[in-house]
């Protein structure tokens, strides 16, 4: 067994890079990100890989941002109802604000979030594109 590279280590963070949440073993409600107690009161969960398809239920365009995301503005954020059940907040990429509408079908993609400084780490994660 070899030494794990930093890239391999970060990609094992399932809720950021693999769209993995949990499912309640009592009522089968799915969560993303994971929670510690279900709305039914159960604390028993199993991992659940989400398929990454959903529908926009609300959206906005971000025109001002923190220093970390200053190179990204403007960008679009949306509340997405995943076909698997959970509602998540995610960035919409490869689309203009005018292209978005409530009810639009989207799918998850793996994209760059930001670079930490000129020579810093590159952070990646899940974003969504129009399906």
C-alpha positions as CSV (number, residue, x, y, z in Angstrom):
1,X,0.0,0.0,0.0
2,X,1.5,3.3,-1.1
3,X,1.3,6.8,0.3
4,X,-1.9,8.6,-0.7
5,X,-1.5,11.8,-2.7
6,X,-3.2,15.0,-1.5
7,X,-5.4,14.9,-4.6
8,X,-6.6,11.3,-3.8
9,X,-7.2,12.3,-0.1
10,X,-9.4,15.3,-1.1
11,X,-11.4,13.2,-3.6
12,X,-12.4,10.8,-0.9
13,X,-14.6,13.5,0.7
14,X,-17.8,12.0,-0.5
15,X,-20.2,14.8,0.1
16,X,-18.0,17.3,-1.8
17,X,-16.6,15.3,-4.7
18,X,-19.0,12.4,-5.1
19,X,-22.4,13.8,-4.2
20,X,-22.9,11.2,-1.5
21,X,-25.4,11.8,1.2
22,X,-27.3,9.5,3.6
23,X,-30.6,7.7,3.7
24,X,-32.5,7.1,7.0
25,X,-32.8,3.4,7.6
26,X,-36.2,3.9,9.3
27,X,-38.2,6.1,6.9
28,X,-35.8,6.1,3.8
29,X,-35.7,9.9,3.7
30,X,-32.5,11.0,1.8
31,X,-30.2,13.8,3.0
32,X,-27.5,15.9,1.4
33,X,-25.3,16.8,3.1
34,X,-25.5,14.2,5.8
35,X,-27.3,14.9,9.0
36,X,-27.2,13.3,12.5
37,X,-30.9,12.9,13.2
38,X,-33.8,12.3,10.8
39,X,-37.0,14.2,10.8
40,X,-38.6,10.9,12.0
41,X,-36.3,10.9,15.0
42,X,-34.0,8.1,13.9
43,X,-30.2,8.4,14.2
44,X,-29.5,5.4,11.9
45,X,-28.3,6.2,8.4
46,X,-26.7,4.5,5.5
47,X,-24.5,6.1,2.8
48,X,-26.5,7.0,-0.4
49,X,-24.8,7.9,-3.7
50,X,-27.1,10.5,-5.3
51,X,-27.4,10.4,-9.1
52,X,-27.0,14.1,-9.6
53,X,-30.1,15.0,-11.7
54,X,-32.7,17.5,-10.6
55,X,-34.9,20.5,-11.2
56,X,-34.3,24.2,-10.4
57,X,-36.9,25.4,-7.8
58,X,-35.4,28.9,-7.2
59,X,-32.3,30.8,-8.4
60,X,-30.4,34.0,-8.1
61,X,-27.5,35.8,-9.7
62,X,-24.6,36.7,-7.4
63,X,-23.0,40.1,-8.4
64,X,-20.9,40.8,-5.3
65,X,-18.9,38.2,-3.4
66,X,-16.2,37.6,-0.8
67,X,-12.6,38.0,-1.7
68,X,-12.3,34.2,-2.2
69,X,-14.9,34.2,-5.0
70,X,-14.2,37.7,-6.5
71,X,-12.9,36.2,-9.8
72,X,-16.1,34.2,-10.2
73,X,-18.7,37.0,-10.2
74,X,-21.2,37.1,-11.6
75,X,-22.4,33.5,-11.0
76,X,-25.7,31.8,-10.5
77,X,-26.9,29.9,-7.4
78,X,-29.9,27.7,-7.4
79,X,-32.0,25.6,-5.1
80,X,-32.2,22.3,-6.8
81,X,-34.7,19.5,-6.0
82,X,-32.7,16.4,-6.7
83,X,-34.6,13.5,-8.4
84,X,-33.4,11.4,-5.4
85,X,-35.2,13.7,-2.9
86,X,-33.0,16.3,-1.2
87,X,-33.1,20.0,-2.0
88,X,-29.6,21.4,-2.2
89,X,-28.0,24.8,-2.9
90,X,-25.5,24.7,-5.8
91,X,-23.8,26.9,-8.4
92,X,-25.1,26.7,-11.9
93,X,-22.2,26.8,-14.4
94,X,-21.9,27.2,-18.2
95,X,-25.2,29.2,-18.4
96,X,-26.2,32.8,-18.3
97,X,-28.7,34.1,-15.7
98,X,-31.2,34.7,-18.6
99,X,-31.0,31.0,-19.6
100,X,-32.3,29.9,-16.2
101,X,-35.9,29.3,-15.2
102,X,-37.8,27.5,-12.5
103,X,-38.5,23.9,-13.5
104,X,-35.4,23.6,-15.7
105,X,-33.7,20.2,-15.6
106,X,-30.1,20.2,-14.4
107,X,-27.3,17.6,-13.8
108,X,-24.2,17.6,-11.6
109,X,-20.7,18.1,-12.9
110,X,-17.3,18.2,-11.3
111,X,-15.7,21.6,-11.7
112,X,-13.2,24.0,-10.2
113,X,-14.5,26.2,-7.4
114,X,-11.5,28.6,-6.9
115,X,-7.7,28.9,-6.5
116,X,-6.4,29.7,-3.1
117,X,-3.9,32.5,-4.0
118,X,-1.8,32.8,-7.1
119,X,0.2,29.7,-6.4
120,X,-2.3,28.0,-4.1
121,X,-4.4,24.9,-4.1
122,X,-7.1,24.5,-6.6
123,X,-10.4,23.5,-5.0
124,X,-12.9,21.4,-7.0
125,X,-16.5,20.3,-6.3
126,X,-20.0,19.7,-7.5
127,X,-21.7,22.3,-9.7
128,X,-24.7,21.9,-12.0
129,X,-25.3,22.5,-15.7
130,X,-28.5,22.7,-17.8
131,X,-29.4,19.1,-18.8
